[in-house]
Amino acid sequence: MFETDNLGTANYTVDSALEDYLNVFPEENLKSEYVDVEDSLSRILYEDILIKKDYPPLDRAIIDGYALKSSDISHTSAIKPVKLQLISDTTGEARSVLGEKQAIKISKGDFLPANADTVIPSLDGTEENGFVKILKSSSPGNCIAGRGEDLRSGEIFIRKNRKLRPQDIGGILGIGYRQVKVFKKPVVTIIPTGNELVPIDVEPGIDQIISSNGYVLKGFVEQLGAIARISAIVRDDLNQVKNAISKALEVSDMVLVSGGCSSGDRDYTLKAIKELKDAKMIAHEVAMRPGSQILLAIVDNKPVIGLPGHPVSSMTSFHVFGKPVLRKLAGTPRSFWQDKKDTIKLDAFLAKKIASPEGKEDYVRVRLLENEEGKITAYPYTGKSSFLSTLVKSHGIIKIPAECTGLYEGDRVEVLLF
Amino acid sequence: MFETDNLGTANYTVDSALEDYLNVFPEENLKSEYVDVEDSLSRILYEDILIKKDYPPLDRAIIDGYALKSSDISHTSAIKPVKLQLISDTTGEARSVLGEKQAIKISKGDFLPANADTVIPSLDGTEENGFVKILKSSSPGNCIAGRGEDLRSGEIFIRKNRKLRPQDIGGILGIGYRQVKVFKKPVVTIIPTGNELVPIDVEPGIDQIISSNGYVLKGFVEQLGAIARISAIVRDDLNQVKNAISKALEVSDMVLVSGGCSSGDRDYTLKAIKELKDAKMIAHEVAMRPGSQILLAIVDNKPVIGLPGHPVSSMTSFHVFGKPVLRKLAGTPRSFWQDKKDTIKLDAFLAKKIASPEGKEDYVRVRLLENEEGKITAYPYTGKSSFLSTLVKSHGIIKIPAECTGLYEGDRVEVLLF
């Protein structure tokens, strides 16, 4: 059993704890799978996609007009126009071939006849009686996108670690792939613990609570592109908690234990993890609030995270530790702009001051209001306001760094929307 | 057959066309359905969720400590401490009752014994031999979240039109709901048209193209929370296009026709829509580029949109017209912060100047690069770079208003990530 020096001390900073924890799960260990391209939306590429052949495969018009041979109009001018015979357009069926002094009416995007080398825009030609009158000459390649101009065989089309967007799927199908290799979706089992919990189908007694944290975590897990399983509720009992974690590990890549993470008499999560084979604790107290009593463990080389049972602490701890770990297990998208899409932030002005304990990172939920001029104000929830209502009323969270003792009314803050 | 004055004129602005079109589909016409709360992630609430009963149902400790009767320690001070007998904690099983001069050890979040009215923090008590020594008095309600303090029966818990987040699901389950009424997911049928198209399973001939636009549109439709169906490829034939649209309307709330929207000889989408029963055209040319030749129609009170076949124009037109319409059909989230999550924008500096035609809204794809200081530069794709590669290489789009004739290098631009 390996234990770090920081274990169980409130001085373990969020950043150090997270860094230590993430380092345990290298990307090389992640699994991949092939999926049909059309089913790969939001999946993360495991390897580069290479271009198989030139695109376009032929020359193509980039404007509506007339395809012709530039040699047929080489000495053309307004005073010396040339008339070309229009032949019928068979594009889409078979490739046309132009005869002497012939042209073909062509639409933007259509392939050129085999021996045409230029396109004259519709506006520069006048049709009459099956002929088109052209008033100026044109050089080869005019208004044409040449073969291979867009994509060249052998080059990288999309780099690995991209989270695939709809247009990426279109592109990958367009260059002829039917399957792509993506990171396998991690399976996450969520274990709700606590004698006070009842399943969502049961009417709770006066001292019971509906087990809802698991569904919150499930939603976040699914938003990160992973598969979530919620186990049956486990009572506050060492063996039951231990067995539940073992069972979950058999079928999961990550386990979240909800509740039982404090150091009270009925808190068994830490004890249970410690008794498991191949268990390592990384942290069981971190300098943050809410959610300081988070358990970061590795069992069987998989992350096992103990989250506080309080809904707000549970969600906060998951955001701070669970999300980055799960993002890594799912195959982290590498681009900063994909990061911006996954963690949406906005600037706001604080509506009232917040005191914050020095030495702890403080996460404060805020409710946002936008006035008519578009100014956004953030109203913090502090003190007693820590139950279900603020979970649904708050729109985001602000982080107050450990060294900061508070923020003032009017301060500009960055809100992470959740 | 109704036709607006602006029909078929290039002067019809994007904003007017969109406003005219959106007005045709009032929210009152939208359908709703009940779904299990745990399956309602990202669904949009059709009606307010009301609180059924007070929460917490009982008084609850908000800190670890000792629950007791304030009257037992009313005259307590450091020089006149009081010793209370600790009785065993049965919370989670049945509610305890305190006898004379008794206290109970309580964890944060636990319900108080029936006759306790205050909680003394752990730090302010000293335990010895089954007793706890208290050094100061306390008023009733100290460190307690009272019954109904968080939620009051009859009040609104979440307003309608919210797009449900994981924490909303937890909250709704927590207050005892098993189902919620949400807007029904619109069904969107996408019809790919064009003689040059082959299905994704077929190796294209030299003058054929893999039909991939439909899959791009499908991805966007699904990201908006709707259900997408892709029909078989339809050839450039008036009756086939007409029949395909009719068939699609039987089972869809919206139809997207991909291709055949220009005014060329082989373009049948406009003609087909005009021949359908109860068809109204709102626009078939709009002052924008790319994608000016978009068809906005209403058939059988449902939106039928014709999108250009060119991949870039198709995606741009869908962003400008398809998305807002589909968002409305899906039940638009009303909050500005949900809007910010659905349309993610960021500021960047333009890498080189762009000329833009006056009188047309111009949509330019950009590739983003972030330097080490976090400065983001947007590289525009213009000119011939209009094929598959820019679809996958671009990270977002910037809009140049109709009255603007261009932007300069270094200009600050707002990029809509897609």
Contacts between the chains, C-beta under 8 A, distances in Angstrom:
chain1	res1	chain2	res2	distance
A	37	B	200	7.6
A	37	B	215	7.7
A	38	B	200	7.0
A	38	B	215	5.2
A	38	B	218	7.6
A	41	B	219	4.9
A	41	B	222	6.6
A	41	B	223	7.7
A	55	B	387	7.0
A	55	B	388	6.3
A	55	B	389	8.0
A	56	B	387	7.2
A	57	B	206	5.8
A	58	B	206	6.2
A	58	B	207	6.9
A	62	B	384	6.1
A	62	B	386	7.2
A	64	B	262	7.4
A	64	B	264	7.1
A	89	B	265	7.5
A	89	B	266	8.0
A	91	B	196	7.6
A	91	B	207	6.9
A	92	B	194	7.4
A	92	B	195	3.6
A	92	B	196	4.6
A	92	B	207	6.8
A	92	B	236	7.3
A	92	B	266	7.5
A	93	B	195	6.9
A	94	B	207	7.3
A	95	B	206	7.2
A	95	B	207	5.7
A	105	B	265	7.9
A	107	B	262	6.6
A	107	B	264	4.8
A	107	B	266	7.4
A	108	B	262	7.5
A	108	B	310	7.1
A	109	B	309	6.8
A	109	B	310	5.8
A	111	B	206	7.9
A	111	B	207	5.0
A	145	B	384	5.5
A	145	B	386	7.8
A	145	B	387	6.9
A	149	B	384	7.0
A	149	B	387	7.9
A	150	B	385	7.9
A	150	B	387	3.7
A	150	B	388	5.9
A	150	B	389	5.0
A	151	B	387	7.5
A	151	B	388	6.4
A	151	B	389	5.4
A	157	B	389	7.6
A	157	B	392	6.6
A	158	B	392	5.5
A	165	B	219	7.0
A	165	B	418	7.0
A	166	B	215	7.4
A	166	B	216	4.7
A	166	B	217	7.4
A	166	B	218	7.2
A	166	B	219	2.6
A	166	B	220	4.9
A	166	B	223	7.0
A	167	B	216	5.3
A	167	B	219	7.7
A	167	B	311	7.7
A	167	B	315	5.9
A	167	B	391	4.5
A	167	B	392	6.3
A	167	B	418	7.2
A	168	B	391	7.9
A	168	B	392	5.2
A	169	B	212	7.7
A	169	B	215	5.2
A	169	B	216	6.5
A	169	B	219	5.7
A	170	B	212	4.3
A	170	B	213	6.3
A	170	B	215	5.5
A	170	B	216	3.6
A	170	B	219	7.9
A	170	B	311	6.3
A	170	B	388	7.7
A	170	B	391	6.5
A	171	B	212	7.4
A	171	B	388	4.9
A	171	B	389	7.7
A	171	B	391	5.3
A	171	B	392	4.2
A	172	B	392	7.9
A	173	B	200	5.2
A	173	B	210	5.8
A	173	B	212	4.1
A	173	B	215	5.8
A	174	B	209	7.6
A	174	B	210	5.5
A	174	B	212	4.3
A	174	B	311	7.5
A	174	B	388	5.0
A	175	B	388	6.8
A	176	B	203	7.6
A	176	B	204	7.9
A	176	B	210	6.7
A	178	B	200	6.9
A	178	B	201	7.1
A	194	B	92	7.5
A	195	B	92	3.8
A	195	B	93	6.9
A	196	B	91	7.6
A	196	B	92	4.6
A	200	B	37	7.6
A	200	B	38	7.0
A	200	B	173	5.2
A	200	B	178	6.9
A	201	B	178	7.1
A	203	B	176	7.6
A	204	B	176	7.9
A	206	B	57	5.8
A	206	B	58	6.2
A	206	B	95	7.1
A	206	B	111	7.9
A	207	B	58	7.0
A	207	B	91	6.8
A	207	B	92	6.7
A	207	B	93	7.9
A	207	B	94	7.1
A	207	B	95	5.7
A	207	B	111	5.2
A	209	B	174	7.6
A	210	B	173	5.8
A	210	B	174	5.4
A	210	B	176	6.7
A	212	B	169	7.8
A	212	B	170	4.3
A	212	B	171	7.5
A	212	B	173	4.1
A	212	B	174	4.3
A	213	B	170	6.3
A	215	B	37	7.7
A	215	B	38	5.3
A	215	B	166	7.3
A	215	B	169	5.2
A	215	B	170	5.5
A	215	B	173	5.8
A	216	B	166	4.7
A	216	B	167	5.3
A	216	B	169	6.6
A	216	B	170	3.6
A	217	B	166	7.4
A	218	B	38	7.7
A	218	B	166	7.2
A	219	B	41	4.9
A	219	B	165	7.0
A	219	B	166	2.6
A	219	B	167	7.7
A	219	B	169	5.7
A	219	B	170	7.9
A	220	B	166	4.9
A	222	B	41	6.6
A	223	B	41	7.8
A	223	B	166	7.0
A	236	B	92	7.5
A	262	B	64	7.7
A	262	B	107	6.8
A	262	B	108	7.8
A	264	B	64	7.4
A	264	B	107	5.0
A	265	B	89	7.8
A	266	B	92	7.5
A	266	B	107	7.7
A	309	B	109	7.0
A	310	B	108	7.2
A	310	B	109	5.8
A	311	B	167	7.7
A	311	B	170	6.3
A	311	B	174	7.5
A	315	B	167	5.9
A	335	B	395	7.6
A	336	B	368	7.8
A	336	B	370	4.8
A	337	B	346	7.6
A	337	B	368	5.2
A	337	B	370	7.9
A	337	B	395	4.7
A	337	B	396	7.3
A	337	B	417	6.0
A	340	B	344	6.5
A	340	B	346	5.8
A	340	B	417	6.7
A	341	B	344	5.3
A	341	B	417	5.6
A	344	B	340	6.5
A	344	B	341	5.3
A	344	B	344	5.9
A	346	B	337	7.6
A	346	B	340	5.8
A	368	B	336	7.7
A	368	B	337	5.2
A	370	B	336	4.8
A	370	B	337	7.9
A	384	B	62	6.0
A	384	B	145	5.5
A	384	B	149	7.0
A	385	B	150	7.9
A	386	B	62	7.1
A	386	B	145	7.8
A	387	B	55	7.0
A	387	B	56	7.2
A	387	B	145	6.8
A	387	B	149	8.0
A	387	B	150	3.8
A	387	B	151	7.6
A	388	B	55	6.3
A	388	B	150	6.0
A	388	B	151	6.4
A	388	B	170	7.7
A	388	B	171	4.9
A	388	B	174	5.1
A	388	B	175	6.8
A	389	B	55	8.0
A	389	B	150	5.0
A	389	B	151	5.5
A	389	B	157	7.6
A	389	B	171	7.7
A	391	B	167	4.5
A	391	B	168	7.9
A	391	B	170	6.6
A	391	B	171	5.3
A	392	B	157	6.6
A	392	B	158	5.5
A	392	B	167	6.3
A	392	B	168	5.2
A	392	B	171	4.2
A	392	B	172	7.9
A	395	B	335	7.6
A	395	B	337	4.7
A	396	B	337	7.3
A	417	B	337	6.0
A	417	B	340	6.7
A	417	B	341	5.7
A	418	B	165	6.9
A	418	B	167	7.2
